[in-house]
Amino acid sequence: MRYRDIIWNGLWKQNSGLVQLLGMCPLLAMSNSVVNAAGLGLATVAVMALSNFAVAILRGLIPFEIRIPVFILIIAALVTIVDLAMKAWMHPLYLVLGIFIPLIVTNCIVLARIEAFAAKNPPAAAALDGAMMGLGLTLVLVVLGAVRELIGTGALFAGIDMIFPGGRALQILPADYPGFLTVILPPGAFFVLGCLIALRNWFAARASRNERPDAAAVSAAA
């Protein structure tokens, strides 16, 4: 598979949040703000890229019968490293994300990509696949967080000071905007995610319709 196809699959065609619908727990729970969503998403990117790379290197040494426990052990080790790194260098954000960083171990998209791709492809392609699948999930998280935060509070980037000390939230709507609490709560996450899935499906259907006349013209010319 070409690297271009790997990137396209991860970001759009097989996007884990909009198409495969994997990793829904963090997607819905931690997408109430841009900062929370980006923090958890980037941690997931790091774990997926590193775990795919490690499995692709070690796949010849892992007996087929015990591959799943070994895969989980590799994921758990890398999640522990990421968890400790965030605790040391991004402690305020670490406290907000809480249990959802260790829960990356149980995120089905991580194990799914190892089993479906990393265990069958060379290390470079495997690492790129993990990074792109994680980045695709992160983009959905960030867009979901931005929509929910903006409608819910009228501002963006609340808590940015947890990453960049001295940073301030950006007030987009008027200061007297009352906010819309439902969008910040879990039901709002389901509603906004449903709208994003519908929008993605509309774009995909439109692109498919545009390709059909071209294919028909090529067939006629042949």
N, C-alpha and C positions, 0 to 999 in steps of 0.2 A: 504494500500500500504506500502511495506517495505521501510525503509529509504534508503537502497541500490538502489532501483528502482527510488526513488525520486532524488537521486544524479545523477544517470545515465541519467535520462530523462532531467534534467536541463543542464548538461554539454554536452551531445551528442545527445541522441535520439530525444529530442524535443527542441534542442538549438534554442533560440529565434532569433538569428542573422542568422543562416545558414539553419534552417528548417522552423520555423514559419514565418520568415521574418517580425518580429515585431520590432518596435523601430528603424526604418531605419533613421529617421532624425538625432538623435545624432550619430548613427553608422557611417554615411557618413560624417557628418559635423565636428566632433571632433576627427576623427581618423587619423589626419595628422601627429601625433607624438605619441610616446609611453607614454610620461608623460601626455599629454592631455587626451588620451584614458583611461589610468589607473585612472586618477582623476575622470573623469565623470563616469566611470564604477563602481568604488568603492562607489561613492555617490549613484548610482542606487541600488547597492547591499544592502546598509544600509536601503534605503527607502523600498525596496521590502520585506526584511526580517521583518522589524518592522511593516509595514502595514499589511502583512499577519498574523503576530502574533496578532496584535490588533483586526483585523476583526474576527479571529478565536475565540478570547475570547468574543467578544461582539456580535457575530452573533445571539445569542438567544434573544438579546434585540433590534435588528434592524428589524423593520417591512419590510416585503418583498416588499411592494409597493414603498418604498422610499430608498431601499438599495443602488442604484447607487449613488444618491446625498450624502448619508452618507459615502459611500466608498471614493468618491472623496474628501469629507471634511477631512477624516482621512489621506488620501494621502497628501493633501495640507498642513495639519498641520505638518506632518513628514518632508516633503520637506522643509518647512520653517525652521525647527530645523536644518536640514543638511546644508541648505543655510547659516544660521547665524553662524553655527560652522565653516564652511569653510571660511567665511568672517573674522572670528576672528583669526583662527589659520593657515590658508593657503591663506592669502590675495592675494599674487601674482598669484597663480593658480586660485583663485576665479575670478580675473579680466580677466584672459584668457578665462575661461569657460563661463563667462558672463551669458547670458540669458538661456543657456542650462541647468543650474541647476534648476531654477524654472520650466522649461519646462518638468522636470521629472513628474510633475503632469499630463501632457497630454500624457505621454508615454503609448501607448496602452498595452504594455506587463505587466505593473504594475496592471492596472485595470483588465486585462484578467486573471491573476493568482489569484487575489482576488475572482473574480466571479467564476472561474472554480475550484479552489482548496481550498483556505482559508475559504470560506463560507460553506464548506462541510466537513472539516477535523479538527482534534484536533490542539491546538496551536503549539505544538512541530513540528509536521509534516508540518504544514503550514509555520512556520518560516524557516524550512529547505528548503522547496520548493521555497520560495521567495529568499533565499540566493543562492541556486544553479542555479535558473533561471537567477538571476542577475550576478552570477559569470560566467555562460556560456556566457552571453552577454559581460561581461568584457573581457573574454579571446579572443573572436572574435575581440573586439575593440583593444586590445593590439597587437594581431598578425597583424591586418590590419594596425595599426599605425606603427608597426615595419617595415613592408614591404614598406609602403609608405615613411616613413622617411629615410630608408636606401637607397632605389633607388632614392628618390628625392634629398637627400642632402649628402649621403655617410656617415652619422653619426647616432648615436642612443642616446636617452635620452637627447635631447636638452631641456633645461628648467628644468632639474632635481634640479637645485638650488632653484626653487620655492618651493620644498618640503623639500630638504635637503640642507640648506645653505652651500655654499662652494663646492657643487657637480659640476662636469663638464661633458659635453657631451663626448661620446666615439666615436672617429673618426675611422670608420671601413675601408672605402675605402681610397685611396690615397688623400692627401690634395688638389691636383690639380683636383680632380674629378669635372666636370662641373655641375653635378646635372641634374635632369630630372624633370622639373617643372610640367609637365602634371600629374605626379603621385601624387603630393602634392595637386593639384586642384581637385574639386569635380568629374570631369570625371574619374580621376585616382582611386577614391574611388569605383566607380561603377565597373571598370575593375578588380581591385584587389579582391573586394568582390565576383564578379562572379567566379573568379579563385578559391577562397576558397570554395565556394558552390560546384563547380564542383569537387574539391578534396575531400570534405566530402562525396559527393554522390558516388564517385568512391570507397572510403574505405567502405562505407555502402554496396554497391553492391558486392564488393569482399567478405565481411564477410558473406553476404547472400548466395553467391555461395558456400562458404566453409561449411556452415551449412547444405546445402541440402544433400550432400553425407552422412553425419552423420545421418540425419533423415531417409534417405533411408535404411541405414544399420540397424538401429534400427527396422524399419518396417519389413525388411526381416527376421531379427532374431526372431521377434515376430510371 
